[in-house]
Amino acid sequence: MMQAGPERYQPFFYGPEGRLIQVEYAAEAVSRGSTTVGIRTDRFALLASHVKPPRELVDPYEKIFEVDDHAGATGSGYISDMLRLVDELRLESQQYKLTMGTSIDMFTLAKRLGQYIHEFTLYSVRLPASSIILAGADQKGVHLYQVDPSGTFSRGSAFVVGRNSEKALESVIKGYSKDLTLDQAKQLVAKSVEAAINEKPLLQLGIVDSTNKTFVKEM
């Protein structure tokens, strides 16, 4: 009869340094996806994602998604995983509204998506290979969050995910100011994505501002 040694009980998804291998693989998949940027000021939040047809005669994938009236999302990685996470965001938003009678705040929305993704790290299953950027407005103002493949979520003024994200982020950091106008922010994200992909990008945009607090998609 085969004896089960200690190694039989070691989670296969941990590396020798205690790092979650499945998270690293998912992050690598994200780094090969479309360059995607989020920028926030006190007055608005802007999402932008580079769109490109997967092959000739095929329409490009949608990259900007409305989650609720006051919130939207984009991301990078496997498009099927991204769509599944957007569906989860919409479900959380609707359940909260039915239960509480008001729109979900952005912190709770990001936290619940992070918890949903984190559950995958506890079992021997494939993680969603997508990193999500959330933009929205609630009673506390305009917000921008990123949720990575480990389920960790962060709030900030700018996030970049996808192909050559470090180059794009350098460009965003150089040009960012809290006093940016919306037009200036659009120019900045276009310049940043162009720096990452070395060509003039075709961008899908999503915008929410502190005045009407409604998420709007633009092409």
Phi and psi in degrees as a GROMACS rama.xvg file:
@    title "Ramachandran Plot"
@    xaxis  label "Phi"
@    yaxis  label "Psi"
@TYPE xy
-70.1834  130.145  MET-2
-86.777  132.652  GLN-3
-85.2094  109.502  ALA-4
-78.3223  169.528  GLY-5
-57.2968  -33.2639  PRO-6
-65.5403  -19.6111  GLU-7
-67.3401  -20.8415  ARG-8
-104.048  0.401613  TYR-9
-79.0241  128.492  GLN-10
-57.7596  125.965  PRO-11
-68.9809  -16.9754  PHE-12
-87.2876  -0.869357  PHE-13
-92.5049  135.212  TYR-14
-84.6374  173.184  GLY-15
-61.8391  -20.9703  PRO-16
-96.2144  10.947  GLU-17
80.1558  14.0726  GLY-18
-91.8243  145.401  ARG-19
-78.7059  105.931  LEU-20
-61.554  -40.6278  ILE-21
-64.488  -32.7922  GLN-22
-67.7265  -40.8495  VAL-23
-65.6013  -38.6532  GLU-24
-64.9598  -41.9714  TYR-25
-64.7527  -39.8511  ALA-26
-64.5017  -35.461  ALA-27
-64.9074  -39.4807  GLU-28
-63.5648  -39.5649  ALA-29
-61.4164  -39.9624  VAL-30
-66.6361  -13.5703  SER-31
-97.5009  -1.2594  ARG-32
-86.2169  -175.987  GLY-33
-62.9072  140.701  SER-34
-68.495  124.965  THR-35
-135.053  135.873  THR-36
-129.379  143.314  VAL-37
-129.355  134.984  GLY-38
-132.562  138.561  ILE-39
-131.236  138.178  ARG-40
-122.387  -175.537  THR-41
-69.0139  -18.5582  ASP-42
-101.879  -24.4095  ARG-43
-159.987  165.034  PHE-44
-129.411  138.767  ALA-45
-124.87  129.475  LEU-46
-110.421  140.157  LEU-47
-145.531  132.78  ALA-48
-135.976  135.351  SER-49
-70.2711  130.084  HIS-50
-117.029  138.952  VAL-51
-152.618  131.293  LYS-52
-56.9676  137.242  PRO-53
-62.8294  -26.9646  PRO-54
-162.974  172.03  ARG-55
-61.1118  143.475  GLU-56
68.8637  14.253  LEU-57
-116.875  131.523  VAL-58
-66.1342  145.388  ASP-59
-67.088  153.664  PRO-60
-72.9519  148.592  TYR-61
-69.4699  136.783  GLU-62
-122.699  -12.8405  LYS-63
-114.894  128.737  ILE-64
-128.291  136.236  PHE-65
-82.5195  126.004  GLU-66
-93.4908  -44.9798  VAL-67
-153.887  179.019  ASP-68
-55.416  -35.2604  ASP-69
-102.975  2.71685  HIS-70
-145.619  147.962  ALA-71
-142.501  170.655  GLY-72
-146.552  156.281  ALA-73
-147.992  -174.891  THR-74
174.696  -172.544  GLY-75
-143.892  151.41  SER-76
127.39  -154.419  GLY-77
-68.433  125.239  TYR-78
-62.6887  -35.915  ILE-79
-64.8616  -37.9064  SER-80
-68.5715  -38.9521  ASP-81
-61.8103  -43.5102  MET-82
-62.7705  -38.8249  LEU-83
-64.7076  -40.462  ARG-84
-69.179  -35.6771  LEU-85
-65.0389  -40.7289  VAL-86
-59.8216  -39.6437  ASP-87
-64.8744  -40.3544  GLU-88
-60.6546  -44.6445  LEU-89
-64.3155  -40.6441  ARG-90
-63.2736  -45.6714  LEU-91
-61.0273  -41.0006  GLU-92
-64.6579  -43.7973  SER-93
-70.4959  -39.928  GLN-94
-63.0603  -40.9035  GLN-95
-63.3614  -43.0757  TYR-96
-64.8538  -40.4629  LYS-97
-66.8739  -36.6888  LEU-98
-79.648  -45.2413  THR-99
-97.3776  -16.7795  MET-100
78.7716  13.2167  GLY-101
-148.556  165.215  THR-102
-69.1774  145.91  SER-103
-68.61  138.42  ILE-104
-76.2162  157.551  ASP-105
-70.5231  -32.8288  MET-106
-62.343  -47.304  PHE-107
-64.2441  -38.8406  THR-108
-63.074  -46.3545  LEU-109
-65.0422  -41.3616  ALA-110
-62.3581  -43.0222  LYS-111
-69.0213  -36.2014  ARG-112
-65.4989  -41.5375  LEU-113
-59.349  -41.8636  GLY-114
-65.6541  -38.601  GLN-115
-62.1682  -46.1936  TYR-116
-67.664  -39.8726  ILE-117
-59.2033  -32.5192  HIS-118
-56.9304  -32.296  GLU-119
-66.4714  -27.3793  PHE-120
-75.5681  -10.7098  THR-121
-90.8711  -7.93106  LEU-122
-132.372  167.523  TYR-123
-84.4061  65.8198  SER-124
-132.268  163.884  VAL-125
-78.0901  131.294  ARG-126
-71.4912  149.68  LEU-127
-62.0081  121.542  PRO-128
-88.8507  68.1128  ALA-129
-154.249  141.816  SER-130
-113.741  127.285  SER-131
-105.454  138.029  ILE-132
-113.245  125.915  ILE-133
-109.136  138.195  LEU-134
-130.585  138.837  ALA-135
-171.636  171.19  GLY-136
-130.141  137.575  ALA-137
-140.546  -163.916  ASP-138
-64.4419  -19.899  GLN-139
-95.1973  0.683697  LYS-140
122.099  -157.127  GLY-141
-97.7368  139.911  VAL-142
-134.837  152.602  HIS-143
-136.493  125.334  LEU-144
-128.719  150.219  TYR-145
-121.266  136.883  GLN-146
-119.416  118.651  VAL-147
-94.1676  175.492  ASP-148
-64.7734  -10.8335  PRO-149
-87.5668  -11.6545  SER-150
96.2913  -2.4985  GLY-151
-72.2889  132.388  THR-152
-121.045  144.327  PHE-153
-135.34  145.349  SER-154
-105.268  141.258  ARG-155
-166.35  -174.327  GLY-156
-97.6048  -15.7971  SER-157
-159.916  140.019  ALA-158
-139.445  146.805  PHE-159
-136.229  131.058  VAL-160
-132.243  162.48  VAL-161
102.782  -162.768  GLY-162
-60.9332  130.535  ARG-163
49.7352  42.3782  ASN-164
-62.7656  -30.3325  SER-165
-65.0199  -40.284  GLU-166
-64.0863  -44.3876  LYS-167
-64.0236  -40.0278  ALA-168
-64.8838  -38.9047  LEU-169
-57.4089  -42.4961  GLU-170
-66.8653  -39.777  SER-171
-64.0673  -45.6029  VAL-172
-60.255  -41.4222  ILE-173
-65.5949  -35.29  LYS-174
-99.7558  -4.87072  GLY-175
-76.9541  141.962  TYR-176
-151.759  146.081  SER-177
-66.1143  -15.7816  LYS-178
-96.1577  10.5224  ASP-179
-57.5782  137.608  LEU-180
-82.5178  167.726  THR-181
-62.2286  -41.7371  LEU-182
-62.8838  -41.0662  ASP-183
-64.6642  -37.7775  GLN-184
-65.3927  -39.6226  ALA-185
-62.59  -42.4711  LYS-186
-64.1971  -37.9809  GLN-187
-67.1797  -43.9041  LEU-188
-67.2411  -36.6449  VAL-189
-63.8795  -44.123  ALA-190
-63.7707  -39.1003  LYS-191
-69.2872  -43.4985  SER-192
-66.4626  -38.9595  VAL-193
-61.2244  -38.0313  GLU-194
-64.4505  -30.0822  ALA-195
-80.9052  -37.1739  ALA-196
-106.186  -5.6163  ILE-197
60.9875  33.7962  ASN-198
-159.317  160.623  GLU-199
-68.9983  123.738  LYS-200
-87.7305  152.368  PRO-201
-99.9481  119.113  LEU-202
-114.068  141.584  LEU-203
-98.8468  139.817  GLN-204
-124.303  151.594  LEU-205
-137.959  137.256  GLY-206
-135.735  139.257  ILE-207
-137.017  136.776  VAL-208
-123.186  168.159  ASP-209
-77.7982  -10.488  SER-210
-83.932  -59.9599  THR-211
-96.1772  -13.6538  ASN-212
53.8498  37.1143  LYS-213
-120.958  129.117  THR-214
-80.2335  129.546  PHE-215
-127.72  135.046  VAL-216
-94.1141  142.657  LYS-217
-134.364  156.578  GLU-218
